[in-house]
Amino acid sequence: MAELLLELFSEEIPARMQDRAAADLKRLVCDRLKTAGLGFDKAESFVTPRRLALVVDGLPVRQPDVRTERKGPRADAPEQAIAGFLKSVGLARHEVGERDTPKGAVLFAVIEKAGAASADVLCEILPDALSALPWPKSMRWGDREGRWVRPLNGMVGLFDGVVLRFAFLGVEAGDVTAGHRFMAAGEFSVSGFADYRDKLRSAYVMLDSAERRSVIEQDADLAAEGEGLTLKPDAGLVAEVAGLVEWPVVLTGAIDAEYMDLPAEVLTTAMRHHLKHFALNDSAGNLAPRFVVVANIHAVDGGKQITAGNERVLRARLADAKFFWDQDRKRTLESRIPDLDALVFHAKLGSVGEKVKRIESLAVEIAKSIAGADEADVREAARLCKTDLVTGMVGEFPELQGVMGRYYALAEGKIQAVADAIAEHYAPQGPNDTCPTAPASIAVALADKIDSLMGFWAIDRSEEHTSELQSRRNLVCRLLLAKKKKKTHTTRTTAQPP
């Protein structure tokens, strides 16, 4: 049994595409191997920022021989029918036997096809599999006719230690690859997967993305503990950063004290989304003035310049955030309501200002059936729920919509219920999110979602009058709340969010 090793060496592959690409490469190649009659024991795919790799163990060196039988016409059939059968099986009359059946003697053809060498089969199926790889975005470069996610620089193709003779996008398969872009000089040849993996590690490349994630988590935890802090868990960021580095090196940096008065969400958003920094918490669970950054190189100065550079860039981002924070609080949320008329919610559904008016009307109606909901609080929260969309902070950090509305509302002296409803009316934002539980939050969140659902349901019904659309919205409200009241009456408990 033999081993197939395939590597596609390219410029940096976007982190968000890597895991899917590795899975697709394995699926496409394995499907074609099975179709070609080439069984195997195990297949594994790997990905780093600059390479996609696949190893398949336990492949036969040749396809199995195939023996098939084809039943033909009766032996005394017209010559034209017999000639057609012989042509279809590619045999002469003397090469076809006869078999007795209840209906008389019938022609039977036995076709034996010797299996081809697996190397020859692989040279046919691998380019086809690579061409079928479904990248979300791809590009052309140079005079190449095909497309790939990034320019392809090299390719390893080995079967049983021998180079496969095929090409993809003008790149010939070989046995040569390269290690880390900065810490490993020159190219090197490989003879199989074990040799490939070991030489990559010697050239500062961790081939397995799971290993890179583990190293990042462990080293970041150790770095945090060394400063008496704890790493704020963020599995999504760990996975993303593992797709940005081939040799992770964890460093810690400082956040200037003047920015620690900003809301914690502003700090973590600036670090996470823009700079890929990990946040650290102190013993009380509060955000600490430190961060973790993962470099892709062992610097000769121990990472001092890398850390200083990251601190400088973060300082600039937080300076912008502080400016927006100070400027936004000079205006009240109420004064921003007219600005919502300039934001288009949807071409056929009007502006955000118009949507807010609908939300306010619906929320007040819904609040009548929610125990503990204060109509005045619900009305105020609904009216203000979208106003942070026209603040400078949310313009710079869109991920903070709703969150900043809460902070600005509290800064103006709004009660907690109103501020929370502004923040929570977007929830739930997916199957892993929680539903709001406060009465005012439930009313505004339901109103926002019902308006969107009914609006998009009616979006192609241009002949429907506004009054009919409003009646349909109200019907949905009554059905949802009737179901909610029935459940509350049955269980004799305080109303819970639907």
N, C-alpha and C positions, 0 to 999 in steps of 0.2 A: 504494500500500500504506500501511497505517496502523499506529499503535502503541496498545496498551492499557497503561494505568498503573493499578494498583490498590494502595492502601495501607489497612491497617486499623490505626488508632491507638488504643492501649489503655493501661491501667495496666500495671505491670511484669510481663512474661512470665517465668516461671521459666527460668533459664538452661538447665536440663537438657532443656527442651521445645522450645527455639528452633529448632535445626537440623532436627529432625524436622518441626516445623510448617511451616518454609519449604519443605522438600521435598514435603510433603503438599499444600500450597497449589498449588505448580507442577503437581504430578501431577493433581490434581483438576480444575483449570481447563483444562489442556492436553487431558486426556481428553475433556472436554465440548466443547472447540473442534473436535476431530477428529470427534467424533460428529455435530456440527452442520455438518460440511463446511467448516469454516473453517481452511484451512491457514495456517501461519505459518513464518517463517524461524528465529526464535530466541526462547527464553523464559528468563528469569533471575528467581530469587527472592532476597530479602534479608530479614534480620531484625536488629533491635536489641532492647534490653530493652523498648521501648515501641511497636514497630511491626513489622508484617509487610508486605512489599511484593513486588509482582510486575510485571514488564514483559515484554510480548510484542510482538516486532517482526514486521513483514511480514504483517499481517493484511489481507485484502481488505475493502473497504468494504461489499460485499454478498456474500451467499451465492451460489454458482453456481446458474444455472438447472438444473432437473432434468427430464429427459425419460425417461419409462418407458413400456413397452408391456405390455399385459395381454391374454393370449389368452383368448377366451371360448368359448361353446358353438358348435355348428354354426349356420349361418344359418337353417336350417329346423327348429331345435329348438323344443320347445314354448314357448309364450309365457311361461309361468311361469319357465322356466329363463333365458330372455333377460332378463326383467324383473329377476330376481335379479342377473344379471351387471351390468346397467346401473346398478342401485342401488349395487353394490359399487364401481364406478368413478366414480359421480357424474356420468354423462353421459346425454344423451337418445339415442334410437335413431338419429337422423340424424347424430349426432356420432361414431358408431362405424362403422369401415370393415369391409370383408370382404376376405378373402384366400383364394385357392385353395390347397388342400392335397390330398395324395393321398386324403384322406378326404372331400373336398368343401369347399365354402365355409365358412369359420370366421370368427366375429366377432373383430376386434382393436380394442382401445382404445389410443389414444396419449394419455398424460396428461402435460401440460407444466405444471410448477410453477415460477413465477418465484421466484428467490432473495429472501429477506427482507433488509432492511438489517442489517448486522452489529451496529450499535448496539442494535437491537431484540432480536437474538438474545442479545447479551451481557447485557442486562438480565434475561433469563430464566435463563441458565445460571449467572451469577455467584452469586446468592443460594443456588442449589441447591448449588454447589460449596462455598461457605462453611459451609453448614449441615452438610455431610458431613465437615468437618475433624475428625479423630479425636484430640481432646485426651486425654491420660491422665487428667487431672482438669479439671473445669470448674465453673462456678458460675452462680448466678442473682443478679441485683441489681435493685433498684427493683421496678417492676411489669412488667419484661420477661418474656416467655413463654419465650424461648429461652435457651440456655446458651452461655457463652464462657469461655475460660481466665481472663480478668480483665475488669472492666467496659470496654466499648467506648466510646471518647470521640469518635471521628470516623472518617471514611472518605473517601478520595480515589478517584474512579472517572472516568477520562478515556479517551476513545477518539478518536483523531485530533484531540486538543486540545479536544474538546467533552465537557462533563459528561454522564455516563450517568445516566439517571433510574431509579434503583432504590434500595431500602432493605434493610438487614439489621439485625435486632434493634432496629428502631425508629430506626436511624441512617441518614439520607439521604446518598447519595454526593454529593461536591462536588469542589471544586478547592483546598480549604484544608487546611493541616496546620500543625504546630508543630515547633519545633526542640528544643534541649536544655531540660530542665525548669528549670534554674537560670541558665544563662548566656545564654539567648536569650529576649528578651521578645516576647510577642505571637504572632499567627498570620500566615501569609503564603499567598498563592495560588501555584499552579504551573500551567504550561502543557503540560508533558510530562516525560518521564523525565530528560532532560539538565538541564532547569531545576530539577526536583525534587531531583536529586542535588547540584547545585551550591549551591542555596539551603540544603539541609540542612547541607552542610559549612560554609557561612557562619554557620549557626546552631549550630555545634559538635556536629554529629552525623556520625559516620563510618558510612555506611550498610552497607558491606561488612564482615561479621564477620571475613573473612580479613585485611583490612587492619588491623582492631583487634588481632587476634592478633599480626600482624607488628610493629605499633608497640609492643605490650607486651613482646615478646621482645627487640626491638632496644634499646628504652629501658632495660629492666631489665638487659641485658648491659652497656650503657654506664654505668649507675649503679653496678653491681658493680665494673667495671673502674676507675671513679673512686676506689674505696676499696681497690684492690688485691685484690679478691676475685673469685670467679666465681659465676655463678648456677647453682644446682642444677637440672638439667633437670626439667621437669614439664609435659609437653604437655597433660595432662588439666586441670591447674589453669589454664594459659593459656587454654584453650578456655572453661572455666567463667567466669573473670574477664571475658573478652571478651563474655560474655553478661550481665554485670552493669553494664557501662558503655557509654555512647555516645561519650564523648570521654576516652580513657584518659590519665591523668597519673601517671607513675611517681614514687614517693617512697621514701626509705629511712629506716628507724628502727633503734633499738638494743634489744638484749635485755640486761636487768640481769645483771651478772656472777654474782650469787648463784644464778642458775638454770642456769648453764652446766654445772654438775656433774650435772644430770639427764641420763638417757640421750638420745642424739641423736634417737631415734625419738619420744620424748615431746615434745621441742621441736618437731620438724617436724610431728607430728600436730596439736598444739595450734595451730600457725600455719596449716597447710594446711586442715584440716577445719573449724575453728571460725572462723577469721578471714580465710582466703583470702590469707595472706601467703606470699611466696616465700622459701625458705631460701637462704643464701649460704655458700659454702665458702671456707676460706683456701687458701693455696698448697700446704699439705700434704694438702688434701682433707678436712680436719676442719670441722665446723660452726662458722661464725663467729658472733660475738655481734651480728649485724646481720640485718635482713630487708628485703624489698621489699614495698611495698603499692601497689596501683593505685587512685587516686582517680578520681572521675567529674566533677572540676571543677578549673579553674584558680583556686586560692585567692589572695586579694589579698596574703596574708602568705607566699606561696611554699610553702604546705602545712605550716607549722609546727604549727598547731593540729590539723590532720588527723593528722600524724605523732604528736604528743603524745597524742592521743586513742587511736590504735591502740596505742601503747606502754602506755598505762594499762590498756586492756582485756587486752592480752597478759600484762601483769604479774599481773593478777588470775587469769587462766587458769593461768599457770605457778605461782602461789602455791598454787593448789589441787593441781596436779600434784606439787609438792614435798611438800605435806602427805601426800598418798597414798603417795608414794615412801618417806617416812620412816616412816609408820605401817605400811605393808605389810611392811617388813623386820623389824618387831618379832615377826612370827610366821613360823614355818617353813612351807614348802609342805606338808610331811608333816602338820602340824597342821590343815591346811585340808581334808584329804581327807573327813572326816565332813560338812563343809559342803556337799559336792557332792550329798549325798542330798536336800537341800532344793531342788535345781534340777531341773526337769522337762526331760528330753531330748525325750520325746514321750509323749503320754498313753497310747499303746499299747505303748511300748517302755521305759517306766520312767524312772528318774532318771539324771542325769549320773553319779552315783556308781555305779549299776549298769552303765552303759555302760563306765566305766573298768575295772571288774572284768572285763568281757568283753574289752576291749582288751588288758588285761594277759595274760590267758590265751592269746589269739590271738597276741600279739606274741612271747611266749616260744616258742610252737610254730613260728612263722615263722622266728625267729632261728636255729633248728637247721639251716636250709638256706641261710643267708647267710654267706658266708665273712667271717671277722673279727668277727662279732657276738658280743659277750659277753653271756651270758644274764643275769647280775646287772645289768649296765648297762641292758639292754633292759627288764627287769622294773621297775627303779626309774624309768626314763623314762616307761614306760607308766602306772605308778601315779600319777605326778605331772603328767602331760601336760595335764590340765584344771584343775589347782588354781588357776591364775592367774585363772580365771573368777570366783572369789569374792574377789578382791582389790579394793581401792578404786580402784586405777589403771585396771584393765580395766573396772570399772563406770563410770568417768568417760570413758574412751577405749576403747570396744569394739574399735576397729581394732587395738589393741595386744595382743590375745590371742595367746598363744604367745611373742611378743617379750618381754613382761614376765616370762613364766615362765622364759625363759632368763636374764634379768638376776637374778631372785631366786634361781635355782638357783646361779648363779656366786657371788652374794653369800654364800650359805650354805656355799660350798666344794665344791659338786658338781663332778665332773669335766666337762671340756668336752663329751665325747660325750653325756652325759646332758642337759646344758643345751641342746645343739644339737638333740637329738631332741625335746625339749619344744617348741622353737620351730618345727622343721621338719615336725612331724607333720601340720600342716594342708596342707602343699604336696603336689601342685601345686593352686593355687587358680584354675585356668583354663588355656586353651590357651597363653597367653603366659608362664606361670610355669614355673619349673624344678623337676624332681623332686629329692628328697633323694638324696644319694650316700653318706653315711656309713652303715655297717651298722646301727647302732642306730636311726638316723632312718628308714631304709627299713623296718625291722621294725614300728616303732610307727605310721608313716604307713599302711602296708598294713593293719595290724590295724584302725585307726580306720575306714578306708574300707570294708573288707570287712564289718565289723560294721554300718555304716550301710546298705550295699547290701543285705545279706541281711535286715536288720531291716525295711527299707521294702518289700522284696519280699514279706515274710511278714506285713505289717501287717494285711492283711485276711483272713488265714488263722487265725482265732481258734481253730479246732479242732486246729491243729497243736501237738504237744507240744514243750516246750522241748528235750528230748533230740534230736528230729528236726531242729529248727532248728539246734542246735549241730552235728549231723552234716553238715548242708548247708554250714555255714560252713567246717567242716574240709575238706570236699570241694573247695570253691573254693580254699582255701589250698593243698591238695595239687596241684591242677591248675595254679595259677599258678607254684608253685615247681618243679614238674616241668618245665614249659616253660622256666623260668629256668635250671635245671640242664642241660637239654639244650643250650640255647644256649651256656652257659659251656663245656661239654665240647667242643662243635664248634669254638668259636673259640679255646679254650685261653687264655682271658683271665680276669682277676678278675671276679667277679660284678658286674654293673651293675644299677642300679635298673630294674624293669620299666616 
